[in-house]
Amino acid sequence: MPLVEKNLTNMNQEIKNIFPSDINQIQEWLKSGDVRVCVVGIGRIGLPTALSFAHAGLPTIGIDINANLVHMVNSGNYPLKDEPGFDKIFEEVIKNKKLKATTEISEAVPQCNLILLSLPTPMDKNNVPDYSAIVSVGKSLSSLIRKGSIVVVESTIEPGFVENELTSILEGSDKRLKAGQDFSIATCPETANPGEILSDFKKLPRLVGGINERTAKIVSKIYGHVFGVEIIEMPDCKTANAAKLTANVFRDINIAFINELAILFENLGIDILKVLEACDKKYNFETHYPGAGVGGPCLPVNSYQILNSARGMENNGMLRIIRAARETNESMPYHVVELLADALNDIGKSVKDSTITLLGISYKPNVKDIQLAPAEAIIKRLDQLQAKIKIYDPYFKDSTVFSHKTETNLDDALTNSDAVVIVTAHNEFRTIEPSLFVAKMKIPVVIDSRGIINSHAAKKAGLVFRGIGRGGV
Ligand SMILES: NC(=O)c1ccc[n+]([C@@H]2O[C@H](COP(=O)([O-])OP(=O)(O)OC[C@H]3O[C@@H](n4cnc5c(N)ncnc54)[C@H](O)[C@@H]3O)[C@@H](O)[C@H]2O)c1
């Protein structure tokens, strides 16, 4: 049953045309609350964004197809428990009625003049980017947006998607409104990190590109007002999206480079953490760490988005390094299982029938998020090898994840286990003393894929220890 929030805004109030407008008018309307905002998609990024616009005094409506989420928001139940700082803002804006949520896009959009899209842009099982949520919402918007509105795409999209696809989708087949003339389109790709969104919102510059210069200027003023950070005006939408992807693909590639060195150093008896500590002293080195793989809704997808944007070009636009980086990072879960098999082999055991405890399944520390998490590939491989699997993650207690039941506490997870694999460096795991493994486990085999265990302490406690890139420890 759709959730319709009636009286989302004061229906009698005139809704201003914010495009085209002059910059002085926008400043006034920002102060008077005449910039009225819809955020379509109020998930990990969209809800904090909606909260920020509402907190800046702009009446804001969150639109989502997830009726439970909409209900939670409207009943004052803050959904993003692992996103510190926003809970207080949430309470305030819900109390002041600056933010409401609805499942009904057709009710909400005509009452707004600024429409932000914070919709998912995942990829399919063949690693092809999937923009179907934006396309489907775009089709609805074509008959709903008012003259004088601006649509801002916050989702991560390929360079050229706005220019080549979204513009004509929003104009609709009847061309009721012409983009750049009657309404406009901009991009402001989100670059915040899950778990740190509030602090990122307060410090990271925002990249704004528009389908024309005036749009970029208006949207820059709006974002400057809401976030109070540096606004970088980009020449167009595609350049803004290219910058977002470049920053993330840079990380994917560098992590792959360090992962390759890590495997080499294991064979050469060198501890990569010592190498990275030394390299970090050099002013132009940027430290990246090896690990069980690169997951989440951003880095892996962003690499495939760049690869996809070169489809049809000669040699697929070259892009050999990105492809190789993906291959390396996607192979890391299997390397973790090889380290495990090797350590068990040292004490005369095999993975088959051993009880293996995975610590952490989130794709990154201290967030509740398993999208494209390397843990999934590790679990699949261990299932194939007929291991008995136990899982403990403080964000997924006593539930079922990747077809396995999870434990409720660390003690139960370690008790009678043959081996532990640290997959995610959640804070709770950083403080574990190696002696705890010895006390609780049947055999203290520990595989540290995130470099959080001190090798001296591990040796002193008598662990059978392996870590990615931890040769010679
Ligand atoms: N999560 C991150 O780390 C992060 C960081 C930067 C950028 N991004 C980008 O931001 C965008 C959003 O990502 P997210 O992590 O917030 O995703 P999310 O899955 O947490 O949230 C997306 C929301 O959109 C809703 N939705 C899906 N289809 C819809 C539709 N047709 N109509 C209305 N609502 C719909 C979903 O129910 C969900 O609540 C993506 O492009 C992502 O790449 C994400």
The ligand as an SDF file (V2000), in Angstrom:
LIG
                    3D

 44 48  0  0  0  0  0  0  0  0999 V2000
   27.0350    4.3840   -0.4690 N   0  0  0  0  0  0  0  0  0  0  0  0
   28.1510    4.9800   -0.8540 C   0  0  0  0  0  0  0  0  0  0  0  0
   29.2410    4.7180   -0.3710 O   0  0  0  0  0  0  0  0  0  0  0  0
   28.1380    6.0150   -1.9260 C   0  0  0  0  0  0  0  0  0  0  0  0
   29.0800    7.0470   -1.9000 C   0  0  0  0  0  0  0  0  0  0  0  0
   29.0750    7.9910   -2.9230 C   0  0  0  0  0  0  0  0  0  0  0  0
   28.1470    7.8640   -3.9530 C   0  0  0  0  0  0  0  0  0  0  0  0
   27.2540    6.8400   -3.9580 N   0  0  0  0  0  0  0  0  0  0  0  0
   26.3100    6.7650   -5.0680 C   0  0  0  0  0  0  0  0  0  0  0  0
   25.0780    7.3050   -4.6040 O   0  0  0  0  0  0  0  0  0  0  0  0
   23.9950    6.6290   -5.2590 C   0  0  0  0  0  0  0  0  0  0  0  0
   23.0490    6.0940   -4.1990 C   0  0  0  0  0  0  0  0  0  0  0  0
   23.7560    5.1190   -3.4640 O   0  0  0  0  0  0  0  0  0  0  0  0
   23.2970    4.6570   -2.0080 P   0  0  0  0  0  0  0  0  0  0  0  0
   24.4700    3.9820   -1.4200 O   0  0  0  0  0  0  0  0  0  0  0  0
   22.6480    5.7730   -1.2660 O   0  0  0  0  0  0  0  0  0  0  0  0
   22.1980    3.5720   -2.3960 O   0  0  0  0  0  0  0  0  0  0  0  0
   21.1190    2.9420   -1.4230 P   0  0  0  0  0  0  0  0  0  0  0  0
   20.7720    1.6360   -2.0130 O   0  0  0  0  0  0  0  0  0  0  0  0
   21.5460    3.0070    0.0060 O   0  0  0  0  0  0  0  0  0  0  0  0
   19.8650    3.9410   -1.5690 O   0  0  0  0  0  0  0  0  0  0  0  0
   19.1410    4.0460   -2.7480 C   0  0  0  0  0  0  0  0  0  0  0  0
   17.6630    4.2380   -2.3680 C   0  0  0  0  0  0  0  0  0  0  0  0
   16.9300    4.4250   -3.5760 O   0  0  0  0  0  0  0  0  0  0  0  0
   15.6900    3.7530   -3.4360 C   0  0  0  0  0  0  0  0  0  0  0  0
   15.1460    3.4790   -4.7600 N   0  0  0  0  0  0  0  0  0  0  0  0
   15.5110    2.5260   -5.6480 C   0  0  0  0  0  0  0  0  0  0  0  0
   14.7810    2.6180   -6.7750 N   0  0  0  0  0  0  0  0  0  0  0  0
   13.9170    3.6590   -6.5760 C   0  0  0  0  0  0  0  0  0  0  0  0
   12.8980    4.2480   -7.3630 C   0  0  0  0  0  0  0  0  0  0  0  0
   12.6200    3.7820   -8.5760 N   0  0  0  0  0  0  0  0  0  0  0  0
   12.2190    5.2870   -6.8460 N   0  0  0  0  0  0  0  0  0  0  0  0
   12.4990    5.7660   -5.6030 C   0  0  0  0  0  0  0  0  0  0  0  0
   13.4480    5.2350   -4.8080 N   0  0  0  0  0  0  0  0  0  0  0  0
   14.1530    4.2070   -5.2910 C   0  0  0  0  0  0  0  0  0  0  0  0
   16.0160    2.5110   -2.6560 C   0  0  0  0  0  0  0  0  0  0  0  0
   14.8790    1.9630   -2.0430 O   0  0  0  0  0  0  0  0  0  0  0  0
   17.0580    3.0360   -1.6620 C   0  0  0  0  0  0  0  0  0  0  0  0
   16.4540    3.4560   -0.4460 O   0  0  0  0  0  0  0  0  0  0  0  0
   24.6270    5.5590   -6.1460 C   0  0  0  0  0  0  0  0  0  0  0  0
   24.8040    6.0600   -7.4370 O   0  0  0  0  0  0  0  0  0  0  0  0
   25.9910    5.3390   -5.5050 C   0  0  0  0  0  0  0  0  0  0  0  0
   26.9540    4.8970   -6.4290 O   0  0  0  0  0  0  0  0  0  0  0  0
   27.2060    5.9350   -2.9560 C   0  0  0  0  0  0  0  0  0  0  0  0
  1  2  1  0
  2  3  2  0
  2  4  1  0
  4  5  1  0
  4 44  2  0
  5  6  2  0
  6  7  1  0
  7  8  2  0
  8  9  1  0
  8 44  1  0
  9 10  1  0
  9 42  1  0
 10 11  1  0
 11 12  1  0
 11 40  1  0
 12 13  1  0
 13 14  1  0
 14 15  2  0
 14 16  1  0
 14 17  1  0
 17 18  1  0
 18 19  2  0
 18 20  1  0
 18 21  1  0
 21 22  1  0
 22 23  1  0
 23 24  1  0
 23 38  1  0
 24 25  1  0
 25 26  1  0
 25 36  1  0
 26 27  1  0
 26 35  1  0
 27 28  2  0
 28 29  1  0
 29 30  1  0
 29 35  2  0
 30 31  1  0
 30 32  2  0
 32 33  1  0
 33 34  2  0
 34 35  1  0
 36 37  1  0
 36 38  1  0
 38 39  1  0
 40 41  1  0
 40 42  1  0
 42 43  1  0
M  CHG  2   8   1  16  -1
M  END
$$$$
